[in-house]
Amino acid sequence: MQNHGRQSGTIPRAFYLMLLALLLFSAQTESATDNAGAKDATADALKTLIAGKRNPLLSSPDFSPLAEQLASLYRQTGYQLLWLPPNRNHTAVEQGLTMIAQAFADGLDPRYYDAELLRKNLTLAGSIATGAVQELAEFDTAFSIAFLRYANDLHFGRVSPQQLDYPQTFGKNRTLDIPALLAQALEHQTLNKLPDQLRPKFKQYRQLQNVLAAYRKLPKEANREALLFNASLHPFETHPQMPLLRQRLIQAGAMSPQSLAEDTIYSEVLQQGVKNFQLQNGLLADGIIGTETAAKLNETLQQKILQIELALERLRWLPDDIDGPLIIVNIPAFQLWAFNDNDDSEPLNLKVIVGKALQNPTPVLFEKMRYLEFMPYWNIPQSILDKEILPKLYEDIGYLESQDIELVERNESDADSWDSVFEDLKSGRVRVRQRPGKNNPLGKVKFVFPNKEDVYLHDTSSPRLFERSRRDFSHGCVRVAQADKLAEFVLKNQPDSDWNNENILQAMSDSKTRRVSLKNPIPVLFIYSTSFVDQQGQVHFYRDIYQQDQLLLKALDKNLDQSGQNILSVKSQG
């Protein structure tokens, strides 16, 4: 009886196991439901914040321009947190903060991306309860917005080039999916490698970065003393500031620190240093310290750094797919470089003449050279005809013939007198062109890359102007010194080409016009950069002849954040 009673009152082991299974299932179901609810709440909070296009935790809360990219970034995670619990990864966060803290290496200001603010926020975010989805969403998106701002500025530039009337070929041909790159970098914990994917791939960009880093290591200039010259200083004259001149030349890299110089005499050693400095700054290297040389010597370190930062910004506007062969004209440098490829260490370097400052400026452009023409006719533009040709023709009816200029009927004309011809010329019914020959300003060859500004590269009949240090004399086209060398570069890069310097010179001396079409068009890039690193690795600083640096500065000023911080160190440091 007792044994039977114990058996009937005992709960079977199978029942215990079934009950335990039910309890576990219930707990898992409840936990899954809670997790799903938390995920839904997080997703809703993120979507609402992104739709609102403002984040109060940032110094510049409005992120409207990045709203679409931000949504794309969070779509890839199902609208869940990227940086904070439960997905927070300390390595990724530290890599990201280090990345934007080093934005200055590319001429960008880390404060614009809230580098210090984010680090403070990270500490605060760690104490937020997991159920405070709104606060978590604000902190998480603050990190993402800052990184997207940095990534876009590094890849595309702070300013759209179209704000400065650049053609559409600038700033529009970059196709990187930045949200996808950022998501991938987070997943693989490789944020530290992201900047290299975003930077321009041009050698010039890397060289300017190196120069910028070197200039930032130079001693700060507090109470900088000015070099004062009452008149031009000539060789072997005396001046009390010769020790300061020596110091300034050494700092500019124009003179060796080991070079000795007498205290007050403008010695040969100092003269050579000044000549080197003049070459670096696009001045006539005569060793005489005149007004322009003195002004350049008195420029601050921050002014040089600013020019480098502006150059880096403009390089970020260039298309991704530029490769050699390539022809670059740097307008304020009055120089042309022809590269066989992006890493060409010995490019062809030629002097050029560009458009007159503020009258006929040479435009920036990126086009492809389609053909060159030996012994070209010059089709005289209507503006030059009206301003220069017609006044001379009124004074001398034989002027056209003396200059080898011929009339070309555009439409039928019933001209029966010179008065009628004048009217036809003024109205454009009859155009004029100059025959090939010694008077033709295009010289013996022109290089054509069709563009709406109707500018091109060409030889010249006035080579003496290449001897000047400042060379803005043209009506907008670019005149090239030693044009036969440029023709040789262009034609040697064509398939099955049998052109050499000998038959090029022959074509430039024939009496007939000859067009040579290019089977492989060559990219031609006209840029405007007041700092440039040459093939020897020497940085040069040039005059802002078209005042384009000032225009870019104004455009950057419009991108100030609400705290008034600016990307450029000249604004932030003095």
Rosetta blueprint (number, residue, H / E / L):
1 M L
2 Q H
3 N H
4 H H
5 G H
6 R H
7 Q H
8 S H
9 G H
10 T L
11 I L
12 P L
13 R H
14 A H
15 F H
16 Y H
17 L H
18 M H
19 L H
20 L H
21 A H
22 L H
23 L H
24 L H
25 F H
26 S H
27 A H
28 Q H
29 T H
30 E H
31 S H
32 A H
33 T H
34 D H
35 N H
36 A H
37 G H
38 A H
39 K H
40 D H
41 A H
42 T H
43 A H
44 D H
45 A H
46 L H
47 K H
48 T H
49 L H
50 I H
51 A H
52 G H
53 K L
54 R E
55 N L
56 P L
57 L L
58 L L
59 S L
60 S L
61 P L
62 D E
63 F L
64 S H
65 P H
66 L H
67 A H
68 E H
69 Q H
70 L H
71 A H
72 S H
73 L H
74 Y H
75 R H
76 Q L
77 T L
78 G L
79 Y L
80 Q L
81 L L
82 L L
83 W L
84 L L
85 P L
86 P L
87 N L
88 R L
89 N L
90 H H
91 T H
92 A H
93 V H
94 E H
95 Q H
96 G H
97 L H
98 T H
99 M H
100 I H
101 A H
102 Q L
103 A H
104 F H
105 A H
106 D H
107 G L
108 L L
109 D L
110 P H
111 R H
112 Y H
113 Y H
114 D L
115 A H
116 E H
117 L H
118 L H
119 R H
120 K H
121 N H
122 L H
123 T H
124 L H
125 A H
126 G L
127 S L
128 I L
129 A L
130 T L
131 G L
132 A L
133 V H
134 Q H
135 E H
136 L H
137 A H
138 E H
139 F H
140 D H
141 T H
142 A H
143 F H
144 S H
145 I H
146 A H
147 F H
148 L H
149 R H
150 Y H
151 A H
152 N H
153 D H
154 L H
155 H H
156 F H
157 G L
158 R L
159 V L
160 S L
161 P H
162 Q H
163 Q H
164 L H
165 D L
166 Y L
167 P L
168 Q L
169 T L
170 F L
171 G L
172 K L
173 N L
174 R L
175 T L
176 L L
177 D L
178 I H
179 P H
180 A H
181 L H
182 L H
183 A H
184 Q H
185 A H
186 L H
187 E H
188 H H
189 Q L
190 T L
191 L H
192 N H
193 K H
194 L H
195 P H
196 D H
197 Q H
198 L H
199 R L
200 P L
201 K L
202 F L
203 K H
204 Q H
205 Y H
206 R H
207 Q H
208 L H
209 Q H
210 N H
211 V H
212 L H
213 A H
214 A H
215 Y H
216 R H
217 K L
218 L L
219 P L
220 K L
221 E L
222 A L
223 N L
224 R L
225 E L
226 A L
227 L L
228 L L
229 F L
230 N L
231 A L
232 S L
233 L E
234 H L
235 P L
236 F L
237 E L
238 T E
239 H L
240 P L
241 Q L
242 M H
243 P H
244 L H
245 L H
246 R H
247 Q H
248 R H
249 L H
250 I H
251 Q H
252 A L
253 G L
254 A L
255 M L
256 S L
257 P L
258 Q L
259 S L
260 L L
261 A L
262 E L
263 D L
264 T L
265 I E
266 Y L
267 S L
268 E H
269 V H
270 L H
271 Q H
272 Q H
273 G H
274 V H
275 K H
276 N H
277 F H
278 Q H
279 L H
280 Q H
281 N L
282 G L
283 L L
284 L L
285 A L
286 D L
287 G L
288 I L
289 I E
290 G L
291 T H
292 E H
293 T H
294 A H
295 A H
296 K H
297 L H
298 N L
299 E L
300 T L
301 L H
302 Q H
303 Q H
304 K H
305 I H
306 L H
307 Q H
308 I H
309 E H
310 L H
311 A H
312 L H
313 E H
314 R H
315 L H
316 R L
317 W L
318 L L
319 P L
320 D L
321 D L
322 I L
323 D L
324 G L
325 P L
326 L E
327 I E
328 I E
329 V E
330 N E
331 I H
332 P H
333 A H
334 F L
335 Q E
336 L E
337 W E
338 A E
339 F E
340 N L
341 D L
342 N L
343 D L
344 D L
345 S L
346 E L
347 P L
348 L E
349 N E
350 L E
351 K E
352 V E
353 I E
354 V E
355 G E
356 K L
357 A L
358 L L
359 Q L
360 N L
361 P L
362 T L
363 P L
364 V L
365 L E
366 F E
367 E E
368 K E
369 M E
370 R E
371 Y E
372 L E
373 E E
374 F E
375 M L
376 P L
377 Y L
378 W E
379 N E
380 I L
381 P L
382 Q H
383 S H
384 I H
385 L H
386 D H
387 K H
388 E H
389 I H
390 L H
391 P H
392 K H
393 L H
394 Y H
395 E H
396 D L
397 I L
398 G L
399 Y H
400 L H
401 E H
402 S H
403 Q L
404 D L
405 I E
406 E E
407 L E
408 V E
409 E E
410 R L
411 N L
412 E L
413 S L
414 D L
415 A L
416 D L
417 S L
418 W H
419 D H
420 S H
421 V H
422 F H
423 E H
424 D H
425 L H
426 K H
427 S H
428 G L
429 R L
430 V E
431 R E
432 V E
433 R E
434 Q E
435 R L
436 P L
437 G L
438 K L
439 N L
440 N L
441 P L
442 L L
443 G L
444 K L
445 V E
446 K E
447 F E
448 V E
449 F L
450 P L
451 N L
452 K L
453 E L
454 D L
455 V L
456 Y L
457 L E
458 H E
459 D L
460 T L
461 S L
462 S L
463 P H
464 R H
465 L H
466 F H
467 E H
468 R L
469 S L
470 R L
471 R L
472 D E
473 F E
474 S E
475 H L
476 G L
477 C L
478 V E
479 R E
480 V E
481 A L
482 Q L
483 A H
484 D H
485 K H
486 L H
487 A H
488 E H
489 F H
490 V H
491 L H
492 K H
493 N L
494 Q L
495 P L
496 D L
497 S L
498 D L
499 W L
500 N L
501 N H
502 E H
503 N H
504 I H
505 L H
506 Q H
507 A H
508 M L
509 S L
510 D L
511 S L
512 K L
513 T L
514 R E
515 R E
516 V E
517 S E
518 L E
519 K E
520 N E
521 P E
522 I E
523 P E
524 V E
525 L E
526 F E
527 I E
528 Y L
529 S L
530 T L
531 S E
532 F E
533 V E
534 D L
535 Q L
536 Q L
537 G L
538 Q L
539 V E
540 H E
541 F E
542 Y L
543 R L
544 D L
545 I L
546 Y L
547 Q L
548 Q H
549 D H
550 Q H
551 L H
552 L H
553 L H
554 K H
555 A H
556 L H
557 D H
558 K L
559 N L
560 L L
561 D L
562 Q L
563 S L
564 G L
565 Q L
566 N L
567 I L
568 L L
569 S H
570 V H
571 K H
572 S H
573 Q H
574 G L
